[in-house]
Amino acid sequence: MDRTGVKRALVVLLGIWGITRLVLLLFVLKVFVFPGADVTTDVSVIYQGWYEVLRHGTFPLDDVTWQYPPAAALAILSPGLLPFLDYPTAFFVLAFLADLAVLALLLYTGLRPGRTLRGAGVWVLGVPLLGPTVYSRYDLMVTAVAVAALLAGARHPRIMGALVGFGAMVKVWPALLLVGAVRRWAWASAALTAGAVGALFAVAMPGAFSFLTFQRDRGTEVESLGALVFHIARHYGWHGEVLLNYGSIEFLGPQVKAVSTAALLLTVLAFGWLLLWRLSAVGFRSHTLADAAFTAVLMFTVTSRVISPQYLVWLVGLAAVCLCFRAGRMTVPAVLLLLAAFVTVLEFPVGFSHIVVSDWYGVTLLLLRNGLLVAATVTAARVLWRSTVTDTPVAPFPAQATRTKETPVSS
């Protein structure tokens, strides 16, 4: 793309980002009312309640909705950096700044040789598709850390590892970014950082790892893939319940435990596939690190007992990094993900009442959204396998082959 084209693309991207983010801020600040459930109560009620406990030096030990690693406390406490604003407003401003940081990283990367601005385009369009929920959860902040880690990975494995380790102590899933890392320093740095952060919180604040028990006891959330079994079964005589349980709306009743166990088994199978891929892959290119991370998090999300709307912001960020690489092949999964994001905002918050009662409109929305996520997962896995295993000739000395210009090692 020539300079004129680049300038035009930057103006368009920045213009769309500015307009859409202003609209998001107007919604979360309740200048305008977004249809459906009020998504900001998580900030004004739950997060602010945790803030009052955390700032006194302890975790909310008696609150089963606290299901996060210890460094999540930093995200909850971060609005205290803006004492001139009330807690919810400060949180929304920080979410906005995290969004801006991701855009800046993607634009900087996209302007480098061999890169493209498509990744920034995915971020600019994907975030507002999720509606005001994206500014009402701390997942956007975690995604910013993950994006920075992946973009640092190729040249700075130690920095990548440190960011991954820290991110994992905020919300676990960034640990999956290491799936495609081939340099030992990335793994060592991640382990050291996670260990240091975990130890610091364990010593300084009681109950740092109580979240492990609360996560273990969760059931099947109504938006998950497994929940479709019960949404349909309710129309044919299933007599379970839909209740607020462990901080989310879940199914409780006959066979729920079996479906939750099946979800865990699917997660184990997904990790098994990732291990097989890692042992089989021979062609690690500059975009492989991001492709593997995107695929791994897709698998984790789809097989989880919970698929909350904010999970998709993780995937949008990872898809954006994948499309920063001109040679990347994750365009189709990224498009499927953007479609899933649009359907997600239709089911939550707009149509969540239909999900709770399992009417056919709600079931259709879930079938479509989860179907798109499954399709994106299968497509991404196929692309990753073909680009690193079946379409890559095996060299006599793989360790040396990965150092060639044609197949540069990604962290």
C-alpha positions as CSV (number, residue, x, y, z in Angstrom):
1,M,0.0,0.0,0.0
2,D,1.4,3.4,-1.0
3,R,1.7,6.3,1.5
4,T,-1.5,7.9,0.3
5,G,-3.4,4.6,0.8
6,V,-1.8,4.2,4.3
7,K,-2.8,7.7,5.4
8,R,-6.4,7.1,4.1
9,A,-6.6,3.8,5.9
10,L,-5.3,5.4,9.1
11,V,-7.8,8.2,8.9
12,V,-10.7,5.8,8.4
13,L,-9.6,3.5,11.2
14,L,-9.1,6.3,13.7
15,G,-12.4,7.9,12.6
16,I,-14.4,4.7,13.1
17,W,-12.6,4.0,16.4
18,G,-13.3,7.5,17.7
19,I,-17.0,7.4,16.8
20,T,-17.7,3.9,18.1
21,R,-15.9,4.3,21.3
22,L,-17.6,7.6,22.0
23,V,-20.9,5.7,21.6
24,L,-19.8,3.0,23.9
25,L,-18.8,5.6,26.6
26,L,-22.2,7.3,26.2
27,F,-23.9,3.9,26.8
28,V,-21.9,2.9,29.9
29,L,-22.3,6.4,31.3
30,K,-26.0,6.0,30.7
31,V,-26.3,9.1,28.6
32,F,-28.1,6.7,26.2
33,V,-29.8,3.5,27.3
34,F,-28.7,0.3,25.6
35,P,-31.5,-2.2,25.1
36,G,-31.7,-5.2,27.4
37,A,-30.2,-5.9,30.8
38,D,-28.0,-3.2,32.5
39,V,-24.5,-4.5,31.9
40,T,-22.9,-1.8,34.1
41,T,-24.1,-3.2,37.4
42,D,-21.1,-5.5,37.5
43,V,-18.9,-2.4,37.9
44,S,-21.1,-0.3,40.1
45,V,-22.2,-3.1,42.4
46,I,-19.9,-6.2,42.2
47,Y,-16.5,-4.6,41.3
48,Q,-17.0,-1.6,43.6
49,G,-18.0,-4.0,46.4
50,W,-14.8,-6.0,45.9
51,Y,-12.8,-2.7,45.7
52,E,-14.0,-1.8,49.2
53,V,-12.7,-5.2,50.5
54,L,-9.5,-5.4,48.5
55,R,-8.3,-1.9,49.5
56,H,-8.2,-3.1,53.1
57,G,-5.7,-5.8,52.2
58,T,-7.7,-9.0,51.9
59,F,-9.6,-10.9,49.2
60,P,-13.4,-11.3,49.4
61,L,-13.1,-14.7,51.0
62,D,-16.9,-15.1,51.6
63,D,-18.0,-14.1,48.1
64,V,-18.2,-17.1,45.8
65,T,-18.4,-14.8,42.8
66,W,-14.7,-14.0,43.3
67,Q,-13.3,-16.5,40.9
68,Y,-10.2,-14.8,39.6
69,P,-6.4,-15.2,40.2
70,P,-4.9,-12.9,42.7
71,A,-3.5,-10.2,40.3
72,A,-7.1,-9.5,39.3
73,A,-7.2,-7.4,42.4
74,L,-5.0,-4.9,40.5
75,A,-7.7,-4.4,37.8
76,I,-10.4,-4.0,40.4
77,L,-8.3,-1.5,42.4
78,S,-7.1,0.4,39.3
79,P,-10.0,3.0,39.4
80,G,-8.4,4.3,42.6
81,L,-5.7,5.8,40.3
82,L,-8.4,8.4,39.3
83,P,-9.6,9.6,42.7
84,F,-11.3,12.6,41.2
85,L,-13.9,10.3,39.5
86,D,-16.4,8.0,41.1
87,Y,-15.6,4.3,40.8
88,P,-17.7,3.3,37.8
89,T,-16.7,6.3,35.7
90,A,-13.0,5.8,36.5
91,F,-13.3,2.1,35.5
92,F,-14.9,3.0,32.2
93,V,-12.2,5.6,31.5
94,L,-9.5,3.0,32.2
95,A,-11.3,0.5,29.9
96,F,-11.3,3.2,27.2
97,L,-7.6,3.8,27.7
98,A,-6.9,0.0,27.5
99,D,-8.8,-0.1,24.2
100,L,-6.8,2.8,22.9
101,A,-3.5,1.1,23.9
102,V,-4.4,-2.0,21.9
103,L,-5.2,0.1,18.9
104,A,-1.9,1.9,19.2
105,L,0.0,-1.4,19.4
106,L,-1.9,-2.8,16.4
107,L,-1.3,0.4,14.3
108,Y,2.4,0.5,15.1
109,T,2.8,-3.2,14.2
110,G,0.6,-2.8,11.1
111,L,2.9,-0.1,9.6
112,R,6.0,-2.3,9.8
113,P,7.4,-4.2,6.8
114,G,5.6,-7.5,6.2
115,R,2.7,-6.4,8.4
116,T,-0.8,-5.0,7.5
117,L,-3.4,-2.8,9.1
118,R,-6.1,-5.6,8.8
119,G,-5.4,-6.4,12.4
120,A,-6.2,-2.9,13.6
121,G,-9.4,-3.1,11.4
122,V,-10.5,-6.3,13.2
123,W,-10.1,-4.5,16.6
124,V,-11.8,-1.3,15.5
125,L,-14.9,-3.2,14.3
126,G,-14.9,-6.2,16.7
127,V,-15.0,-4.4,20.0
128,P,-18.1,-2.3,19.4
129,L,-19.9,-5.3,18.0
130,L,-20.0,-6.6,21.6
131,G,-21.8,-3.5,22.9
132,P,-21.3,-1.8,26.2
133,T,-20.4,-5.1,27.9
134,V,-16.9,-4.7,26.7
135,Y,-16.3,-1.6,28.7
136,S,-18.1,-3.0,31.8
137,R,-15.7,-5.9,32.4
138,Y,-12.0,-6.0,33.2
139,D,-11.4,-8.5,30.3
140,L,-10.4,-5.6,28.0
141,M,-7.5,-4.8,30.3
142,V,-6.3,-8.4,30.3
143,T,-6.6,-8.5,26.5
144,A,-4.4,-5.4,26.2
145,V,-1.7,-7.4,28.1
146,A,-2.1,-10.4,25.9
147,V,-1.9,-8.4,22.7
148,A,1.3,-6.7,23.9
149,A,2.7,-10.1,24.8
150,L,2.1,-11.6,21.4
151,L,3.4,-8.6,19.5
152,A,6.6,-8.7,21.6
153,G,7.0,-12.5,21.2
154,A,9.0,-12.7,18.0
155,R,11.8,-10.4,19.1
156,H,11.6,-10.3,22.8
157,P,10.7,-13.7,24.3
158,R,11.6,-12.6,27.9
159,I,9.2,-9.6,27.7
160,M,6.6,-11.9,26.2
161,G,7.0,-14.4,29.0
162,A,6.8,-11.8,31.7
163,L,3.6,-10.3,30.2
164,V,2.1,-13.8,29.8
165,G,3.0,-14.7,33.4
166,F,1.5,-11.5,34.7
167,G,-1.6,-11.9,32.5
168,A,-2.1,-15.5,33.8
169,M,-2.2,-14.2,37.3
170,V,-4.9,-11.7,36.3
171,K,-7.2,-14.1,34.4
172,V,-5.5,-17.5,33.6
173,W,-6.3,-17.7,29.9
174,P,-3.2,-15.7,28.8
175,A,-1.1,-18.8,29.8
176,L,-2.4,-20.3,26.5
177,L,-0.4,-17.8,24.5
178,L,2.7,-20.0,25.2
179,V,1.3,-22.9,23.1
180,G,3.2,-21.7,20.0
181,A,6.3,-20.4,21.8
182,V,9.5,-22.3,20.9
183,R,12.1,-20.3,22.8
184,R,12.7,-21.5,26.4
185,W,13.2,-18.0,27.7
186,A,9.5,-17.2,27.0
187,W,8.4,-20.2,29.2
188,A,11.0,-19.5,31.9
189,S,10.1,-15.8,32.1
190,A,6.4,-16.6,32.3
191,A,6.9,-19.2,35.1
192,L,9.2,-16.8,37.1
193,T,6.8,-13.9,36.7
194,A,3.7,-15.9,37.6
195,G,5.4,-17.5,40.5
196,A,6.7,-14.2,41.9
197,V,3.3,-12.4,41.5
198,G,1.5,-15.4,43.1
199,A,3.9,-15.6,46.0
200,L,3.7,-11.9,46.6
201,F,-0.1,-11.9,46.8
202,A,-0.1,-15.1,48.9
203,V,2.1,-13.5,51.5
204,A,0.6,-10.0,51.4
205,M,-3.2,-10.8,51.2
206,P,-5.2,-13.7,52.8
207,G,-7.2,-15.9,50.4
208,A,-5.2,-15.3,47.3
209,F,-6.0,-18.7,45.8
210,S,-9.5,-19.2,47.2
211,F,-10.8,-18.8,43.6
212,L,-9.7,-22.3,42.7
213,T,-12.4,-23.8,44.9
214,F,-15.1,-21.5,43.6
215,Q,-14.2,-22.3,40.0
216,R,-14.3,-26.0,40.7
217,D,-17.9,-25.9,41.9
218,R,-19.3,-24.1,38.9
219,G,-22.1,-25.6,36.8
220,T,-23.3,-25.2,33.2
221,E,-23.8,-21.5,32.3
222,V,-26.9,-20.8,30.1
223,E,-24.8,-19.4,27.2
224,S,-22.4,-22.3,27.0
225,L,-22.3,-24.9,24.3
226,G,-23.4,-27.6,26.7
227,A,-26.3,-25.5,27.9
228,L,-28.0,-26.0,24.5
229,V,-28.8,-29.5,25.6
230,F,-31.0,-28.2,28.4
231,H,-32.4,-25.3,26.4
232,I,-33.9,-27.8,24.0
233,A,-34.7,-30.4,26.7
234,R,-36.9,-27.8,28.5
235,H,-39.3,-28.0,25.6
236,Y,-39.5,-31.8,26.0
237,G,-40.2,-32.2,29.7
238,W,-36.8,-31.5,31.5
239,H,-37.6,-30.2,34.9
240,G,-34.4,-28.5,36.0
241,E,-34.0,-24.9,37.0
242,V,-32.3,-21.7,35.8
243,L,-30.8,-19.9,38.8
244,L,-28.1,-17.4,39.7
245,N,-25.3,-19.6,40.9
246,Y,-21.6,-18.7,41.5
247,G,-22.1,-15.3,39.9
248,S,-23.7,-16.4,36.7
249,I,-27.1,-17.8,35.4
250,E,-26.7,-21.5,35.3
251,F,-28.7,-24.7,34.8
252,L,-29.3,-26.8,37.9
253,G,-31.0,-30.2,37.9
254,P,-30.9,-33.7,36.4
255,Q,-27.9,-34.5,34.2
256,V,-26.3,-31.0,34.6
257,K,-23.3,-32.6,36.3
258,A,-22.9,-35.0,33.4
259,V,-22.9,-32.3,30.8
260,S,-20.4,-30.2,32.9
261,T,-18.2,-33.3,33.1
262,A,-18.5,-33.7,29.3
263,A,-17.4,-30.1,28.8
264,L,-14.3,-30.8,30.9
265,L,-13.5,-33.9,28.9
266,L,-13.8,-31.8,25.7
267,T,-11.3,-29.3,27.2
268,V,-8.9,-32.2,27.9
269,L,-9.3,-33.4,24.3
270,A,-8.6,-29.9,23.0
271,F,-5.4,-29.7,25.0
272,G,-4.5,-33.2,23.7
273,W,-4.9,-31.9,20.1
274,L,-2.8,-28.9,20.9
275,L,-0.1,-31.2,22.3
276,L,-0.2,-33.4,19.2
277,W,0.0,-30.3,17.0
278,R,3.0,-29.0,18.9
279,L,4.8,-32.3,18.6
280,S,4.0,-32.5,14.9
281,A,4.6,-28.9,13.8
282,V,7.8,-28.2,11.9
283,G,7.2,-24.9,10.2
284,F,7.2,-22.1,12.8
285,R,6.8,-18.8,11.0
286,S,6.5,-15.3,12.3
287,H,2.7,-15.5,12.5
288,T,2.6,-19.1,14.0
289,L,2.8,-17.8,17.6
290,A,-0.4,-15.7,17.2
291,D,-2.2,-18.4,15.2
292,A,-1.5,-21.0,17.8
293,A,-2.7,-18.7,20.6
294,F,-5.9,-17.8,18.8
295,T,-6.6,-21.4,18.1
296,A,-5.9,-22.5,21.7
297,V,-8.1,-19.8,23.2
298,L,-10.9,-20.6,20.8
299,M,-10.8,-24.2,21.9
300,F,-10.7,-23.2,25.6
301,T,-13.7,-20.9,25.1
302,V,-15.9,-23.3,23.1
303,T,-15.4,-26.2,25.4
304,S,-15.8,-24.2,28.6
305,R,-18.8,-24.6,31.0
306,V,-19.1,-20.9,30.7
307,I,-19.1,-18.7,27.6
308,S,-19.7,-15.2,28.9
309,P,-20.0,-12.4,26.3
310,Q,-16.8,-10.7,27.5
311,Y,-14.8,-13.8,26.5
312,L,-15.1,-12.7,22.9
313,V,-13.0,-9.6,23.5
314,W,-10.1,-12.0,24.2
315,L,-10.7,-13.6,20.8
316,V,-11.1,-10.3,19.0
317,G,-7.7,-9.2,20.3
318,L,-6.0,-12.4,19.3
319,A,-7.6,-12.4,15.9
320,A,-6.4,-8.9,15.4
321,V,-2.8,-9.9,16.1
322,C,-3.1,-12.8,13.7
323,L,-4.3,-10.5,10.9
324,C,-1.4,-8.0,11.5
325,F,0.8,-10.5,9.6
326,R,0.6,-10.2,5.8
327,A,1.4,-13.9,5.5
328,G,-1.2,-14.9,8.1
329,R,-4.0,-17.3,7.2
330,M,-6.6,-16.7,9.9
331,T,-8.9,-14.4,7.9
332,V,-11.9,-16.8,7.7
333,P,-11.9,-17.7,11.4
334,A,-11.6,-13.9,12.2
335,V,-14.6,-13.2,10.0
336,L,-16.6,-16.0,11.7
337,L,-15.6,-14.5,15.1
338,L,-16.8,-11.0,14.1
339,L,-20.2,-12.5,13.1
340,A,-20.3,-14.4,16.4
341,A,-19.6,-11.1,18.2
342,F,-22.6,-9.5,16.5
343,V,-24.9,-12.3,17.4
344,T,-23.5,-12.2,21.0
345,V,-24.8,-8.7,21.6
346,L,-28.2,-9.8,20.3
347,E,-28.3,-12.6,22.9
348,F,-26.7,-10.5,25.7
349,P,-27.8,-8.0,26.8
350,V,-30.5,-7.4,24.2
351,G,-32.2,-10.8,24.2
352,F,-31.0,-12.3,27.4
353,S,-34.6,-12.7,28.8
354,H,-35.2,-15.1,25.9
355,I,-32.1,-17.1,26.8
356,V,-33.2,-17.4,30.4
357,V,-36.7,-18.8,29.5
358,S,-35.3,-20.9,26.6
359,D,-37.8,-19.8,24.1
360,W,-37.1,-20.6,20.5
361,Y,-35.8,-17.2,19.7
362,G,-33.3,-17.5,22.4
363,V,-32.3,-21.0,21.5
364,T,-31.9,-19.9,17.8
365,L,-29.6,-17.1,18.8
366,L,-27.5,-19.4,20.9
367,L,-27.3,-22.1,18.2
368,L,-26.2,-19.4,15.8
369,R,-23.6,-17.8,18.1
370,N,-22.1,-21.1,19.4
371,G,-22.2,-22.6,15.9
372,L,-20.2,-19.7,14.6
373,L,-17.7,-20.1,17.4
374,V,-17.4,-23.9,16.7
375,A,-16.9,-23.2,13.0
376,A,-14.2,-20.6,13.8
377,T,-12.5,-23.1,16.1
378,V,-12.5,-25.9,13.6
379,T,-11.4,-23.6,10.8
380,A,-8.6,-22.1,12.9
381,A,-7.3,-25.6,13.9
382,R,-7.3,-26.7,10.3
383,V,-5.4,-23.6,9.1
384,L,-2.9,-24.0,11.9
385,W,-2.3,-27.7,11.2
386,R,-1.9,-27.2,7.5
387,S,0.4,-24.2,7.7
388,T,2.8,-25.8,10.2
389,V,2.4,-29.6,9.5
390,T,1.0,-30.8,6.3
391,D,1.9,-27.9,3.9
392,T,5.4,-27.6,5.3
393,P,8.2,-29.8,4.0
394,V,10.2,-31.6,6.7
395,A,13.8,-30.5,6.6
396,P,16.6,-33.0,7.4
397,F,17.7,-30.7,10.3
398,P,14.5,-29.0,11.7
399,A,16.4,-27.1,14.4
400,Q,18.5,-25.4,11.7
401,A,15.6,-25.0,9.3
402,T,13.6,-22.9,11.7
403,R,16.4,-20.4,11.7
404,T,16.1,-19.7,7.9
405,K,14.6,-16.5,6.6
406,E,11.7,-18.5,5.0
407,T,10.6,-19.9,8.4
408,P,11.7,-17.5,11.1
409,V,11.1,-18.7,14.6
410,S,8.4,-17.0,16.6
411,S,9.6,-16.7,20.1
